[in-house]
Amino acid sequence: MRFMKRLISVWIGILFLVSLSVTPLSAGETKEPSPDEVAADLLFIRPLAFSSIIVGAGIFVVSLPFTLPTGNLSLAGRKLVIEPWKYTFSKPLGHLESPF
């Protein structure tokens, strides 16, 4: 009986200590981008990111003879085409940090 009480009190203490170190998910604040960041993203960064999709697709096609035999086709496609596509068309306007 003593052992069970002791075991339960130890578990309650551990759970209490762990619960102190947990941070709530709503603690992160999202700041609204400034007009300068929106303009820079719209006029400079998005067109460059779109051109990186075109260049990356070209490099991907040229690299096919090398990536097919080695089995790295999905890695090359993800890094050269899919990630620039997501950066260009999925991230919110004005958020200049990379989501990847």
C-alpha positions as CSV (number, residue, x, y, z in Angstrom):
1,M,0.0,0.0,0.0
2,R,2.8,2.4,0.8
3,F,4.5,1.5,-2.4
4,M,1.4,2.4,-4.4
5,K,1.0,5.8,-2.6
6,R,4.6,6.6,-3.3
7,L,4.3,5.6,-6.9
8,I,1.2,7.7,-7.5
9,S,2.8,10.7,-5.8
10,V,6.0,10.3,-7.9
11,W,3.8,10.2,-11.1
12,I,1.8,13.2,-10.0
13,G,5.1,15.1,-9.4
14,I,6.5,14.1,-12.8
15,L,3.3,15.1,-14.6
16,F,3.3,18.4,-12.7
17,L,6.9,19.2,-13.8
18,V,6.2,18.2,-17.4
19,S,3.1,20.4,-17.5
20,L,5.1,23.4,-16.4
21,S,7.4,23.2,-19.4
22,V,4.5,23.0,-22.0
23,T,3.9,26.2,-23.8
24,P,0.5,27.0,-25.2
25,L,0.1,26.9,-29.0
26,S,-1.5,30.3,-29.1
27,A,1.5,32.0,-27.7
28,G,3.0,32.7,-31.1
29,E,1.8,36.0,-32.4
30,T,1.6,36.6,-36.2
31,K,2.6,40.1,-37.1
32,E,1.0,41.8,-40.1
33,P,3.6,42.6,-42.8
34,S,4.3,46.2,-43.5
35,P,3.4,47.9,-46.9
36,D,7.1,47.9,-47.8
37,E,7.3,44.1,-47.3
38,V,4.2,43.5,-49.4
39,A,5.4,45.7,-52.2
40,A,8.9,44.1,-52.2
41,D,7.3,40.7,-52.2
42,L,4.9,41.5,-55.0
43,L,7.3,43.4,-57.3
44,F,10.6,41.7,-56.8
45,I,10.5,38.4,-54.8
46,R,7.5,36.7,-56.5
47,P,8.8,37.3,-60.1
48,L,12.2,36.0,-59.1
49,A,10.6,33.0,-57.4
50,F,8.5,32.4,-60.5
51,S,11.6,32.5,-62.7
52,S,13.3,30.0,-60.3
53,I,10.5,27.6,-61.1
54,I,11.2,27.9,-64.8
55,V,15.0,27.6,-64.4
56,G,14.5,24.7,-61.9
57,A,12.2,22.8,-64.3
58,G,14.8,23.2,-67.1
59,I,17.6,21.9,-64.8
60,F,15.3,19.1,-63.7
61,V,14.7,18.0,-67.3
62,V,18.4,18.2,-68.1
63,S,19.3,16.1,-65.0
64,L,16.8,13.3,-65.8
65,P,19.5,11.0,-67.3
66,F,21.5,11.3,-64.1
67,T,18.7,11.1,-61.5
68,L,16.7,8.3,-63.0
69,P,19.4,5.6,-62.7
70,T,20.4,6.7,-59.2
71,G,16.8,6.9,-57.9
72,N,17.0,10.6,-56.9
73,L,14.2,11.7,-59.2
74,S,11.8,12.6,-56.4
75,L,14.5,14.6,-54.5
76,A,15.5,16.5,-57.6
77,G,11.8,17.2,-58.5
78,R,11.0,18.4,-55.0
79,K,14.0,20.7,-54.6
80,L,14.0,22.1,-58.1
81,V,10.3,22.5,-58.9
82,I,7.9,21.7,-56.0
83,E,9.5,23.8,-53.3
84,P,9.9,26.9,-55.5
85,W,6.3,26.4,-56.6
86,K,5.1,26.3,-53.0
87,Y,7.2,29.4,-52.1
88,T,5.8,31.3,-55.0
89,F,2.1,30.4,-54.8
90,S,1.4,29.2,-51.3
91,K,3.0,31.6,-48.9
92,P,1.0,34.7,-47.8
93,L,1.9,38.0,-49.5
94,G,4.4,40.0,-47.6
95,H,5.8,37.2,-45.5
96,L,9.4,37.2,-46.6
97,E,10.7,34.4,-44.4
98,S,10.8,31.0,-46.0
99,P,8.2,28.5,-44.9
100,F,10.5,25.6,-45.6
